[in-house]
Amino acid sequence: MKQIYKITYPTGKIYIGKDSIGSYRYYGSPDMQVVNEDFAKLPESIRQDYTIRKQILWESEDCSEAELSAKEVEFIREFCSNDPEIGYNRWPKFNGETTI
């Protein structure tokens, strides 16, 4: 099962990703340095006890890899997760326009 998912971090920021095999244990590949910098700004109590939420936004059993990639970009733009103030996606490059 191919999926598009949204990860919400305790920093309040999100990451949109795709999974070609439907692994419920996969949490994407945001830039960990950027995530860690944001975590360092959180209170110690949150850094020691936090939850990361994964939501499946879309699924398909038979879409192509190209369709999956296009759907990922569609959701990145819809949720503005490529805006560094909102999320951890760095592609497609944020153009300064937030649509939320």
SEFIZA-3560 file (N, C-alpha, C; in Angstrom, 3 decimals):
REM SEFIZA-3560
<numar><xx>0.843</xx><yy>-1.170</yy><zz>0.000</zz><atom>N</atom></numar>
<numar><xx>0.000</xx><yy>0.000</yy><zz>0.000</zz><atom>CA</atom></numar>
<numar><xx>0.892</xx><yy>1.239</yy><zz>0.000</zz><atom>C</atom></numar>
<numar><xx>0.751</xx><yy>2.072</yy><zz>-0.973</zz><atom>N</atom></numar>
<numar><xx>1.513</xx><yy>3.317</yy><zz>-1.053</zz><atom>CA</atom></numar>
<numar><xx>0.760</xx><yy>4.395</yy><zz>-0.277</zz><atom>C</atom></numar>
<numar><xx>1.522</xx><yy>5.244</yy><zz>0.425</zz><atom>N</atom></numar>
<numar><xx>0.903</xx><yy>6.225</yy><zz>1.308</zz><atom>CA</atom></numar>
<numar><xx>1.577</xx><yy>7.586</yy><zz>1.243</zz><atom>C</atom></numar>
<numar><xx>0.774</xx><yy>8.597</yy><zz>1.527</zz><atom>N</atom></numar>
<numar><xx>1.265</xx><yy>9.932</yy><zz>1.836</zz><atom>CA</atom></numar>
<numar><xx>0.889</xx><yy>10.157</yy><zz>3.296</zz><atom>C</atom></numar>
<numar><xx>1.839</xx><yy>10.640</yy><zz>4.087</zz><atom>N</atom></numar>
<numar><xx>1.596</xx><yy>10.817</yy><zz>5.510</zz><atom>CA</atom></numar>
<numar><xx>2.050</xx><yy>12.191</yy><zz>5.979</zz><atom>C</atom></numar>
<numar><xx>1.546</xx><yy>12.576</yy><zz>7.127</zz><atom>N</atom></numar>
<numar><xx>1.949</xx><yy>13.823</yy><zz>7.786</zz><atom>CA</atom></numar>
<numar><xx>2.454</xx><yy>13.469</yy><zz>9.174</zz><atom>C</atom></numar>
<numar><xx>3.655</xx><yy>13.930</yy><zz>9.480</zz><atom>N</atom></numar>
<numar><xx>4.236</xx><yy>13.761</yy><zz>10.803</zz><atom>CA</atom></numar>
<numar><xx>4.140</xx><yy>15.109</yy><zz>11.510</zz><atom>C</atom></numar>
<numar><xx>3.637</xx><yy>15.101</yy><zz>12.744</zz><atom>N</atom></numar>
<numar><xx>3.588</xx><yy>16.314</yy><zz>13.551</zz><atom>CA</atom></numar>
<numar><xx>4.520</xx><yy>16.119</yy><zz>14.743</zz><atom>C</atom></numar>
<numar><xx>5.459</xx><yy>17.040</yy><zz>14.883</zz><atom>N</atom></numar>
<numar><xx>6.454</xx><yy>16.989</yy><zz>15.947</zz><atom>CA</atom></numar>
<numar><xx>6.029</xx><yy>17.856</yy><zz>17.127</zz><atom>C</atom></numar>
<numar><xx>6.591</xx><yy>17.627</yy><zz>18.308</zz><atom>N</atom></numar>
<numar><xx>6.242</xx><yy>18.459</yy><zz>19.459</zz><atom>CA</atom></numar>
<numar><xx>6.682</xx><yy>19.916</yy><zz>19.298</zz><atom>C</atom></numar>
<numar><xx>7.471</xx><yy>20.191</yy><zz>18.296</zz><atom>N</atom></numar>
<numar><xx>7.864</xx><yy>21.567</yy><zz>17.992</zz><atom>CA</atom></numar>
<numar><xx>6.713</xx><yy>22.336</yy><zz>17.350</zz><atom>C</atom></numar>
<numar><xx>5.667</xx><yy>21.594</yy><zz>16.947</zz><atom>N</atom></numar>
<numar><xx>4.532</xx><yy>22.193</yy><zz>16.256</zz><atom>CA</atom></numar>
<numar><xx>4.687</xx><yy>22.165</yy><zz>14.749</zz><atom>C</atom></numar>
<numar><xx>5.850</xx><yy>21.780</yy><zz>14.276</zz><atom>N</atom></numar>
<numar><xx>6.091</xx><yy>21.726</yy><zz>12.833</zz><atom>CA</atom></numar>
<numar><xx>5.722</xx><yy>20.355</yy><zz>12.285</zz><atom>C</atom></numar>
<numar><xx>5.507</xx><yy>20.317</yy><zz>10.963</zz><atom>N</atom></numar>
<numar><xx>5.069</xx><yy>19.094</yy><zz>10.300</zz><atom>CA</atom></numar>
<numar><xx>6.041</xx><yy>18.672</yy><zz>9.200</zz><atom>C</atom></numar>
<numar><xx>5.904</xx><yy>17.437</yy><zz>8.795</zz><atom>N</atom></numar>
<numar><xx>6.661</xx><yy>16.888</yy><zz>7.672</zz><atom>CA</atom></numar>
<numar><xx>5.708</xx><yy>16.019</yy><zz>6.869</zz><atom>C</atom></numar>
<numar><xx>5.661</xx><yy>16.239</yy><zz>5.561</zz><atom>N</atom></numar>
<numar><xx>4.855</xx><yy>15.429</yy><zz>4.650</zz><atom>CA</atom></numar>
<numar><xx>5.808</xx><yy>14.488</yy><zz>3.924</zz><atom>C</atom></numar>
<numar><xx>5.455</xx><yy>13.215</yy><zz>3.868</zz><atom>N</atom></numar>
<numar><xx>6.311</xx><yy>12.249</yy><zz>3.192</zz><atom>CA</atom></numar>
<numar><xx>5.510</xx><yy>11.200</yy><zz>2.461</zz><atom>C</atom></numar>
<numar><xx>6.243</xx><yy>10.368</yy><zz>1.737</zz><atom>N</atom></numar>
<numar><xx>5.626</xx><yy>9.268</yy><zz>0.989</zz><atom>CA</atom></numar>
<numar><xx>6.288</xx><yy>7.971</yy><zz>1.387</zz><atom>C</atom></numar>
<numar><xx>5.534</xx><yy>6.906</yy><zz>1.256</zz><atom>N</atom></numar>
<numar><xx>6.024</xx><yy>5.567</yy><zz>1.578</zz><atom>CA</atom></numar>
<numar><xx>5.520</xx><yy>4.631</yy><zz>0.488</zz><atom>C</atom></numar>
<numar><xx>6.432</xx><yy>4.020</yy><zz>-0.217</zz><atom>N</atom></numar>
<numar><xx>6.068</xx><yy>3.152</yy><zz>-1.341</zz><atom>CA</atom></numar>
<numar><xx>5.634</xx><yy>1.756</yy><zz>-0.927</zz><atom>C</atom></numar>
<numar><xx>5.879</xx><yy>1.376</yy><zz>0.335</zz><atom>N</atom></numar>
<numar><xx>5.522</xx><yy>0.023</yy><zz>0.761</zz><atom>CA</atom></numar>
<numar><xx>4.495</xx><yy>-0.006</yy><zz>1.892</zz><atom>C</atom></numar>
<numar><xx>4.155</xx><yy>1.147</yy><zz>2.451</zz><atom>N</atom></numar>
<numar><xx>3.141</xx><yy>1.196</yy><zz>3.503</zz><atom>CA</atom></numar>
<numar><xx>3.628</xx><yy>0.697</yy><zz>4.845</zz><atom>C</atom></numar>
<numar><xx>4.853</xx><yy>1.014</yy><zz>5.211</zz><atom>N</atom></numar>
<numar><xx>5.392</xx><yy>0.611</yy><zz>6.507</zz><atom>CA</atom></numar>
<numar><xx>4.908</xx><yy>1.580</yy><zz>7.580</zz><atom>C</atom></numar>
<numar><xx>4.191</xx><yy>1.048</yy><zz>8.540</zz><atom>N</atom></numar>
<numar><xx>3.668</xx><yy>1.911</yy><zz>9.599</zz><atom>CA</atom></numar>
<numar><xx>4.745</xx><yy>2.368</yy><zz>10.559</zz><atom>C</atom></numar>
<numar><xx>5.940</xx><yy>1.805</yy><zz>10.448</zz><atom>N</atom></numar>
<numar><xx>7.050</xx><yy>2.210</yy><zz>11.312</zz><atom>CA</atom></numar>
<numar><xx>7.921</xx><yy>3.283</yy><zz>10.681</zz><atom>C</atom></numar>
<numar><xx>7.691</xx><yy>3.630</yy><zz>9.431</zz><atom>N</atom></numar>
<numar><xx>8.534</xx><yy>4.599</yy><zz>8.737</zz><atom>CA</atom></numar>
<numar><xx>8.066</xx><yy>6.017</yy><zz>9.057</zz><atom>C</atom></numar>
<numar><xx>8.998</xx><yy>6.881</yy><zz>9.439</zz><atom>N</atom></numar>
<numar><xx>8.676</xx><yy>8.250</yy><zz>9.822</zz><atom>CA</atom></numar>
<numar><xx>9.373</xx><yy>9.288</yy><zz>8.959</zz><atom>C</atom></numar>
<numar><xx>9.772</xx><yy>8.924</yy><zz>7.777</zz><atom>N</atom></numar>
<numar><xx>10.311</xx><yy>9.887</yy><zz>6.841</zz><atom>CA</atom></numar>
<numar><xx>11.766</xx><yy>10.227</yy><zz>7.065</zz><atom>C</atom></numar>
<numar><xx>12.212</xx><yy>11.236</yy><zz>6.319</zz><atom>N</atom></numar>
<numar><xx>13.624</xx><yy>11.612</yy><zz>6.376</zz><atom>CA</atom></numar>
<numar><xx>13.806</xx><yy>13.132</yy><zz>6.325</zz><atom>C</atom></numar>
<numar><xx>13.221</xx><yy>13.844</yy><zz>7.292</zz><atom>N</atom></numar>
<numar><xx>13.497</xx><yy>15.279</yy><zz>7.338</zz><atom>CA</atom></numar>
<numar><xx>14.953</xx><yy>15.510</yy><zz>7.740</zz><atom>C</atom></numar>
<numar><xx>15.439</xx><yy>16.710</yy><zz>7.539</zz><atom>N</atom></numar>
<numar><xx>16.806</xx><yy>17.064</yy><zz>7.920</zz><atom>CA</atom></numar>
<numar><xx>16.896</xx><yy>17.021</yy><zz>9.449</zz><atom>C</atom></numar>
<numar><xx>17.555</xx><yy>15.998</yy><zz>9.984</zz><atom>N</atom></numar>
<numar><xx>17.606</xx><yy>15.807</yy><zz>11.430</zz><atom>CA</atom></numar>
<numar><xx>18.313</xx><yy>16.943</yy><zz>12.150</zz><atom>C</atom></numar>
<numar><xx>19.253</xx><yy>17.604</yy><zz>11.490</zz><atom>N</atom></numar>
<numar><xx>19.929</xx><yy>18.736</yy><zz>12.124</zz><atom>CA</atom></numar>
<numar><xx>18.926</xx><yy>19.852</yy><zz>12.406</zz><atom>C</atom></numar>
<numar><xx>18.052</xx><yy>20.123</yy><zz>11.446</zz><atom>N</atom></numar>
<numar><xx>17.039</xx><yy>21.161</yy><zz>11.625</zz><atom>CA</atom></numar>
<numar><xx>16.053</xx><yy>20.764</yy><zz>12.716</zz><atom>C</atom></numar>
<numar><xx>15.619</xx><yy>19.499</yy><zz>12.704</zz><atom>N</atom></numar>
<numar><xx>14.700</xx><yy>19.008</yy><zz>13.737</zz><atom>CA</atom></numar>
<numar><xx>15.368</xx><yy>19.108</yy><zz>15.106</zz><atom>C</atom></numar>
<numar><xx>16.617</xx><yy>18.681</yy><zz>15.213</zz><atom>N</atom></numar>
<numar><xx>17.323</xx><yy>18.719</yy><zz>16.493</zz><atom>CA</atom></numar>
<numar><xx>17.509</xx><yy>20.145</yy><zz>16.997</zz><atom>C</atom></numar>
<numar><xx>17.759</xx><yy>21.088</yy><zz>16.101</zz><atom>N</atom></numar>
<numar><xx>17.885</xx><yy>22.495</yy><zz>16.503</zz><atom>CA</atom></numar>
<numar><xx>16.569</xx><yy>22.993</yy><zz>17.113</zz><atom>C</atom></numar>
<numar><xx>15.456</xx><yy>22.609</yy><zz>16.510</zz><atom>N</atom></numar>
<numar><xx>14.151</xx><yy>23.007</yy><zz>17.052</zz><atom>CA</atom></numar>
<numar><xx>13.873</xx><yy>22.319</yy><zz>18.389</zz><atom>C</atom></numar>
<numar><xx>14.220</xx><yy>21.029</yy><zz>18.490</zz><atom>N</atom></numar>
<numar><xx>14.017</xx><yy>20.308</yy><zz>19.748</zz><atom>CA</atom></numar>
<numar><xx>14.825</xx><yy>20.950</yy><zz>20.871</zz><atom>C</atom></numar>
<numar><xx>16.019</xx><yy>21.432</yy><zz>20.561</zz><atom>N</atom></numar>
<numar><xx>16.877</xx><yy>22.041</yy><zz>21.577</zz><atom>CA</atom></numar>
<numar><xx>16.225</xx><yy>23.280</yy><zz>22.191</zz><atom>C</atom></numar>
<numar><xx>15.303</xx><yy>23.893</yy><zz>21.481</zz><atom>N</atom></numar>
<numar><xx>14.605</xx><yy>25.089</yy><zz>21.974</zz><atom>CA</atom></numar>
<numar><xx>13.407</xx><yy>24.748</yy><zz>22.863</zz><atom>C</atom></numar>
<numar><xx>13.020</xx><yy>23.483</yy><zz>22.894</zz><atom>N</atom></numar>
<numar><xx>11.877</xx><yy>23.062</yy><zz>23.712</zz><atom>CA</atom></numar>
<numar><xx>12.283</xx><yy>22.966</yy><zz>25.180</zz><atom>C</atom></numar>
<numar><xx>11.314</xx><yy>23.131</yy><zz>26.078</zz><atom>N</atom></numar>
<numar><xx>11.625</xx><yy>22.914</yy><zz>27.496</zz><atom>CA</atom></numar>
<numar><xx>12.110</xx><yy>21.484</yy><zz>27.728</zz><atom>C</atom></numar>
<numar><xx>12.968</xx><yy>21.329</yy><zz>28.707</zz><atom>N</atom></numar>
<numar><xx>13.536</xx><yy>20.012</yy><zz>28.989</zz><atom>CA</atom></numar>
<numar><xx>12.451</xx><yy>18.970</yy><zz>29.266</zz><atom>C</atom></numar>
<numar><xx>11.395</xx><yy>19.365</yy><zz>29.933</zz><atom>N</atom></numar>
<numar><xx>10.323</xx><yy>18.416</yy><zz>30.255</zz><atom>CA</atom></numar>
<numar><xx>9.694</xx><yy>17.839</yy><zz>28.985</zz><atom>C</atom></numar>
<numar><xx>9.588</xx><yy>18.635</yy><zz>27.941</zz><atom>N</atom></numar>
<numar><xx>9.031</xx><yy>18.143</yy><zz>26.666</zz><atom>CA</atom></numar>
<numar><xx>10.059</xx><yy>17.282</yy><zz>25.947</zz><atom>C</atom></numar>
<numar><xx>11.322</xx><yy>17.681</yy><zz>25.974</zz><atom>N</atom></numar>
<numar><xx>12.371</xx><yy>16.884</yy><zz>25.323</zz><atom>CA</atom></numar>
<numar><xx>12.493</xx><yy>15.498</yy><zz>25.949</zz><atom>C</atom></numar>
<numar><xx>12.097</xx><yy>15.353</yy><zz>27.202</zz><atom>N</atom></numar>
<numar><xx>12.222</xx><yy>14.069</yy><zz>27.883</zz><atom>CA</atom></numar>
<numar><xx>10.975</xx><yy>13.202</yy><zz>27.777</zz><atom>C</atom></numar>
<numar><xx>9.856</xx><yy>13.784</yy><zz>27.339</zz><atom>N</atom></numar>
<numar><xx>8.611</xx><yy>13.012</yy><zz>27.230</zz><atom>CA</atom></numar>
<numar><xx>7.758</xx><yy>13.649</yy><zz>26.138</zz><atom>C</atom></numar>
<numar><xx>7.828</xx><yy>13.088</yy><zz>24.946</zz><atom>N</atom></numar>
<numar><xx>7.100</xx><yy>13.680</yy><zz>23.827</zz><atom>CA</atom></numar>
<numar><xx>6.479</xx><yy>12.611</yy><zz>22.941</zz><atom>C</atom></numar>
<numar><xx>5.555</xx><yy>13.058</yy><zz>22.124</zz><atom>N</atom></numar>
<numar><xx>4.873</xx><yy>12.185</yy><zz>21.178</zz><atom>CA</atom></numar>
<numar><xx>5.024</xx><yy>12.764</yy><zz>19.787</zz><atom>C</atom></numar>
<numar><xx>5.276</xx><yy>11.902</yy><zz>18.829</zz><atom>N</atom></numar>
<numar><xx>5.287</xx><yy>12.278</yy><zz>17.416</zz><atom>CA</atom></numar>
<numar><xx>4.084</xx><yy>11.603</yy><zz>16.784</zz><atom>C</atom></numar>
<numar><xx>3.284</xx><yy>12.377</yy><zz>16.080</zz><atom>N</atom></numar>
<numar><xx>2.044</xx><yy>11.852</yy><zz>15.491</zz><atom>CA</atom></numar>
<numar><xx>2.222</xx><yy>11.612</yy><zz>13.998</zz><atom>C</atom></numar>
<numar><xx>1.772</xx><yy>10.455</yy><zz>13.541</zz><atom>N</atom></numar>
<numar><xx>1.778</xx><yy>10.139</yy><zz>12.115</zz><atom>CA</atom></numar>
<numar><xx>0.344</xx><yy>9.941</yy><zz>11.665</zz><atom>C</atom></numar>
<numar><xx>-0.042</xx><yy>10.694</yy><zz>10.645</zz><atom>N</atom></numar>
<numar><xx>-1.377</xx><yy>10.580</yy><zz>10.068</zz><atom>CA</atom></numar>
<numar><xx>-1.246</xx><yy>10.164</yy><zz>8.611</zz><atom>C</atom></numar>
<numar><xx>-1.971</xx><yy>9.150</yy><zz>8.213</zz><atom>N</atom></numar>
<numar><xx>-2.011</xx><yy>8.749</yy><zz>6.809</zz><atom>CA</atom></numar>
<numar><xx>-3.026</xx><yy>9.661</yy><zz>6.125</zz><atom>C</atom></numar>
<numar><xx>-2.554</xx><yy>10.430</yy><zz>5.154</zz><atom>N</atom></numar>
<numar><xx>-3.411</xx><yy>11.389</yy><zz>4.455</zz><atom>CA</atom></numar>
<numar><xx>-4.046</xx><yy>10.807</yy><zz>3.195</zz><atom>C</atom></numar>
<numar><xx>-3.348</xx><yy>9.822</yy><zz>2.599</zz><atom>N</atom></numar>
<numar><xx>-3.793</xx><yy>9.294</yy><zz>1.310</zz><atom>CA</atom></numar>
<numar><xx>-3.148</xx><yy>7.930</yy><zz>1.103</zz><atom>C</atom></numar>
<numar><xx>-3.891</xx><yy>7.012</yy><zz>0.503</zz><atom>N</atom></numar>
<numar><xx>-3.370</xx><yy>5.673</yy><zz>0.216</zz><atom>CA</atom></numar>
<numar><xx>-3.810</xx><yy>5.216</yy><zz>-1.162</zz><atom>C</atom></numar>
<numar><xx>-2.993</xx><yy>4.367</yy><zz>-1.762</zz><atom>N</atom></numar>
<numar><xx>-3.346</xx><yy>3.755</yy><zz>-3.036</zz><atom>CA</atom></numar>
<numar><xx>-2.651</xx><yy>2.405</yy><zz>-3.141</zz><atom>C</atom></numar>
<numar><xx>-3.369</xx><yy>1.438</yy><zz>-3.633</zz><atom>N</atom></numar>
<numar><xx>-2.764</xx><yy>0.122</yy><zz>-3.853</zz><atom>CA</atom></numar>
<numar><xx>-2.116</xx><yy>0.013</yy><zz>-5.221</zz><atom>C</atom></numar>
<numar><xx>-2.501</xx><yy>0.876</yy><zz>-6.141</zz><atom>N</atom></numar>
<numar><xx>-2.034</xx><yy>0.670</yy><zz>-7.512</zz><atom>CA</atom></numar>
<numar><xx>-1.513</xx><yy>1.916</yy><zz>-8.227</zz><atom>C</atom></numar>
<numar><xx>-1.215</xx><yy>2.987</yy><zz>-7.515</zz><atom>N</atom></numar>
<numar><xx>-0.690</xx><yy>4.168</yy><zz>-8.205</zz><atom>CA</atom></numar>
<numar><xx>0.774</xx><yy>3.929</yy><zz>-8.590</zz><atom>C</atom></numar>
<numar><xx>1.229</xx><yy>4.657</yy><zz>-9.585</zz><atom>N</atom></numar>
<numar><xx>2.629</xx><yy>4.564</yy><zz>-10.004</zz><atom>CA</atom></numar>
<numar><xx>3.494</xx><yy>5.389</yy><zz>-9.050</zz><atom>C</atom></numar>
<numar><xx>4.804</xx><yy>5.185</yy><zz>-9.128</zz><atom>N</atom></numar>
<numar><xx>5.735</xx><yy>5.982</yy><zz>-8.314</zz><atom>CA</atom></numar>
<numar><xx>5.640</xx><yy>7.455</yy><zz>-8.700</zz><atom>C</atom></numar>
<numar><xx>5.433</xx><yy>7.736</yy><zz>-9.971</zz><atom>N</atom></numar>
<numar><xx>5.287</xx><yy>9.122</yy><zz>-10.422</zz><atom>CA</atom></numar>
<numar><xx>4.038</xx><yy>9.763</yy><zz>-9.824</zz><atom>C</atom></numar>
<numar><xx>2.947</xx><yy>9.002</yy><zz>-9.795</zz><atom>N</atom></numar>
<numar><xx>1.710</xx><yy>9.517</yy><zz>-9.192</zz><atom>CA</atom></numar>
<numar><xx>1.894</xx><yy>9.746</yy><zz>-7.690</zz><atom>C</atom></numar>
<numar><xx>2.594</xx><yy>8.833</yy><zz>-7.031</zz><atom>N</atom></numar>
<numar><xx>2.859</xx><yy>8.971</yy><zz>-5.605</zz><atom>CA</atom></numar>
<numar><xx>3.684</xx><yy>10.226</yy><zz>-5.329</zz><atom>C</atom></numar>
<numar><xx>4.707</xx><yy>10.444</yy><zz>-6.127</zz><atom>N</atom></numar>
<numar><xx>5.551</xx><yy>11.631</yy><zz>-5.964</zz><atom>CA</atom></numar>
<numar><xx>4.761</xx><yy>12.910</yy><zz>-6.206</zz><atom>C</atom></numar>
<numar><xx>3.914</xx><yy>12.913</yy><zz>-7.212</zz><atom>N</atom></numar>
<numar><xx>3.080</xx><yy>14.097</yy><zz>-7.501</zz><atom>CA</atom></numar>
<numar><xx>2.123</xx><yy>14.363</yy><zz>-6.349</zz><atom>C</atom></numar>
<numar><xx>1.572</xx><yy>13.316</yy><zz>-5.773</zz><atom>N</atom></numar>
<numar><xx>0.644</xx><yy>13.464</yy><zz>-4.644</zz><atom>CA</atom></numar>
<numar><xx>1.383</xx><yy>14.018</yy><zz>-3.433</zz><atom>C</atom></numar>
<numar><xx>2.616</xx><yy>13.580</yy><zz>-3.216</zz><atom>N</atom></numar>
<numar><xx>3.415</xx><yy>14.100</yy><zz>-2.109</zz><atom>CA</atom></numar>
<numar><xx>3.597</xx><yy>15.610</yy><zz>-2.247</zz><atom>C</atom></numar>
<numar><xx>3.984</xx><yy>16.068</yy><zz>-3.438</zz><atom>N</atom></numar>
<numar><xx>4.182</xx><yy>17.500</yy><zz>-3.670</zz><atom>CA</atom></numar>
<numar><xx>2.864</xx><yy>18.256</yy><zz>-3.477</zz><atom>C</atom></numar>
<numar><xx>1.773</xx><yy>17.675</yy><zz>-3.932</zz><atom>N</atom></numar>
<numar><xx>0.452</xx><yy>18.295</yy><zz>-3.761</zz><atom>CA</atom></numar>
<numar><xx>0.168</xx><yy>18.543</yy><zz>-2.271</zz><atom>C</atom></numar>
<numar><xx>0.418</xx><yy>17.542</yy><zz>-1.432</zz><atom>N</atom></numar>
<numar><xx>0.159</xx><yy>17.693</yy><zz>0.000</zz><atom>CA</atom></numar>
<numar><xx>1.170</xx><yy>18.628</yy><zz>0.668</zz><atom>C</atom></numar>
<numar><xx>2.423</xx><yy>18.610</yy><zz>0.238</zz><atom>N</atom></numar>
<numar><xx>3.418</xx><yy>19.552</yy><zz>0.772</zz><atom>CA</atom></numar>
<numar><xx>2.937</xx><yy>20.967</yy><zz>0.536</zz><atom>C</atom></numar>
<numar><xx>2.464</xx><yy>21.248</yy><zz>-0.667</zz><atom>N</atom></numar>
<numar><xx>1.966</xx><yy>22.592</yy><zz>-0.976</zz><atom>CA</atom></numar>
<numar><xx>0.677</xx><yy>22.908</yy><zz>-0.233</zz><atom>C</atom></numar>
<numar><xx>-0.213</xx><yy>21.932</yy><zz>-0.133</zz><atom>N</atom></numar>
<numar><xx>-1.478</xx><yy>22.157</yy><zz>0.567</zz><atom>CA</atom></numar>
<numar><xx>-1.251</xx><yy>22.516</yy><zz>2.039</zz><atom>C</atom></numar>
<numar><xx>-0.337</xx><yy>21.807</yy><zz>2.702</zz><atom>N</atom></numar>
<numar><xx>-0.073</xx><yy>22.043</yy><zz>4.119</zz><atom>CA</atom></numar>
<numar><xx>1.052</xx><yy>23.053</yy><zz>4.361</zz><atom>C</atom></numar>
<numar><xx>1.672</xx><yy>23.550</yy><zz>3.273</zz><atom>N</atom></numar>
<numar><xx>2.779</xx><yy>24.523</yy><zz>3.363</zz><atom>CA</atom></numar>
<numar><xx>3.920</xx><yy>24.007</yy><zz>4.233</zz><atom>C</atom></numar>
<numar><xx>4.153</xx><yy>22.706</yy><zz>4.193</zz><atom>N</atom></numar>
<numar><xx>5.196</xx><yy>22.128</yy><zz>5.040</zz><atom>CA</atom></numar>
<numar><xx>6.602</xx><yy>22.425</yy><zz>4.531</zz><atom>C</atom></numar>
<numar><xx>6.706</xx><yy>23.078</yy><zz>3.382</zz><atom>N</atom></numar>
<numar><xx>8.010</xx><yy>23.514</yy><zz>2.895</zz><atom>CA</atom></numar>
<numar><xx>8.338</xx><yy>24.935</yy><zz>3.361</zz><atom>C</atom></numar>
<numar><xx>7.408</xx><yy>25.584</yy><zz>4.059</zz><atom>N</atom></numar>
<numar><xx>7.659</xx><yy>26.870</yy><zz>4.708</zz><atom>CA</atom></numar>
<numar><xx>8.413</xx><yy>26.557</yy><zz>5.997</zz><atom>C</atom></numar>
<numar><xx>9.647</xx><yy>27.027</yy><zz>6.163</zz><atom>N</atom></numar>
<numar><xx>10.435</xx><yy>26.695</yy><zz>7.351</zz><atom>CA</atom></numar>
<numar><xx>9.759</xx><yy>27.076</yy><zz>8.671</zz><atom>C</atom></numar>
<numar><xx>8.811</xx><yy>27.977</yy><zz>8.638</zz><atom>N</atom></numar>
<numar><xx>8.085</xx><yy>28.338</yy><zz>9.851</zz><atom>CA</atom></numar>
<numar><xx>7.010</xx><yy>27.308</yy><zz>10.198</zz><atom>C</atom></numar>
<numar><xx>6.606</xx><yy>26.503</yy><zz>9.213</zz><atom>N</atom></numar>
<numar><xx>5.511</xx><yy>25.546</yy><zz>9.384</zz><atom>CA</atom></numar>
<numar><xx>5.996</xx><yy>24.109</yy><zz>9.416</zz><atom>C</atom></numar>
<numar><xx>6.980</xx><yy>23.797</yy><zz>8.576</zz><atom>N</atom></numar>
<numar><xx>7.357</xx><yy>22.396</yy><zz>8.450</zz><atom>CA</atom></numar>
<numar><xx>8.813</xx><yy>22.151</yy><zz>8.123</zz><atom>C</atom></numar>
<numar><xx>9.118</xx><yy>20.870</yy><zz>7.965</zz><atom>N</atom></numar>
<numar><xx>10.479</xx><yy>20.411</yy><zz>7.741</zz><atom>CA</atom></numar>
<numar><xx>10.767</xx><yy>19.981</yy><zz>6.305</zz><atom>C</atom></numar>
<numar><xx>9.782</xx><yy>20.067</yy><zz>5.413</zz><atom>N</atom></numar>
<numar><xx>10.072</xx><yy>19.758</yy><zz>4.012</zz><atom>CA</atom></numar>
<numar><xx>10.896</xx><yy>20.898</yy><zz>3.427</zz><atom>C</atom></numar>
<numar><xx>11.926</xx><yy>20.548</yy><zz>2.683</zz><atom>N</atom></numar>
<numar><xx>12.772</xx><yy>21.569</yy><zz>2.051</zz><atom>CA</atom></numar>
<numar><xx>12.649</xx><yy>21.544</yy><zz>0.534</zz><atom>C</atom></numar>
<numar><xx>11.794</xx><yy>20.652</yy><zz>0.043</zz><atom>N</atom></numar>
<numar><xx>11.525</xx><yy>20.571</yy><zz>-1.381</zz><atom>CA</atom></numar>
<numar><xx>10.049</xx><yy>20.275</yy><zz>-1.554</zz><atom>C</atom></numar>
<numar><xx>9.351</xx><yy>20.865</yy><zz>-2.500</zz><atom>N</atom></numar>
<numar><xx>9.849</xx><yy>21.918</yy><zz>-3.387</zz><atom>CA</atom></numar>
<numar><xx>10.168</xx><yy>23.185</yy><zz>-2.596</zz><atom>C</atom></numar>
<numar><xx>11.095</xx><yy>23.952</yy><zz>-3.136</zz><atom>N</atom></numar>
<numar><xx>11.555</xx><yy>25.153</yy><zz>-2.457</zz><atom>CA</atom></numar>
<numar><xx>10.380</xx><yy>26.076</yy><zz>-2.169</zz><atom>C</atom></numar>
<numar><xx>10.336</xx><yy>26.601</yy><zz>-0.947</zz><atom>N</atom></numar>
<numar><xx>9.287</xx><yy>27.521</yy><zz>-0.527</zz><atom>CA</atom></numar>
<numar><xx>9.456</xx><yy>28.842</yy><zz>-1.265</zz><atom>C</atom></numar>
<numar><xx>8.350</xx><yy>29.342</yy><zz>-1.837</zz><atom>N</atom></numar>
<numar><xx>8.409</xx><yy>30.580</yy><zz>-2.626</zz><atom>CA</atom></numar>
<numar><xx>7.916</xx><yy>31.805</yy><zz>-1.866</zz><atom>C</atom></numar>
<numar><xx>7.653</xx><yy>31.648</yy><zz>-0.578</zz><atom>N</atom></numar>
<numar><xx>7.225</xx><yy>32.785</yy><zz>0.229</zz><atom>CA</atom></numar>
<numar><xx>5.727</xx><yy>32.961</yy><zz>0.307</zz><atom>C</atom></numar>
<numar><xx>4.961</xx><yy>32.120</yy><zz>-0.388</zz><atom>N</atom></numar>
<numar><xx>3.507</xx><yy>32.222</yy><zz>-0.382</zz><atom>CA</atom></numar>
<numar><xx>2.913</xx><yy>31.074</yy><zz>0.425</zz><atom>C</atom></numar>
<numar><xx>2.211</xx><yy>31.425</yy><zz>1.493</zz><atom>N</atom></numar>
<numar><xx>1.527</xx><yy>30.425</yy><zz>2.314</zz><atom>CA</atom></numar>
<numar><xx>0.054</xx><yy>30.427</yy><zz>1.936</zz><atom>C</atom></numar>
<numar><xx>-0.493</xx><yy>29.234</yy><zz>1.714</zz><atom>N</atom></numar>
<numar><xx>-1.879</xx><yy>29.148</yy><zz>1.254</zz><atom>CA</atom></numar>
<numar><xx>-2.841</xx><yy>28.682</yy><zz>2.342</zz><atom>C</atom></numar>
<numar><xx>-2.340</xx><yy>28.436</yy><zz>3.533</zz><atom>N</atom></numar>
<numar><xx>-3.224</xx><yy>27.946</yy><zz>4.607</zz><atom>CA</atom></numar>
<numar><xx>-4.176</xx><yy>29.059</yy><zz>5.022</zz><atom>C</atom></numar>
//
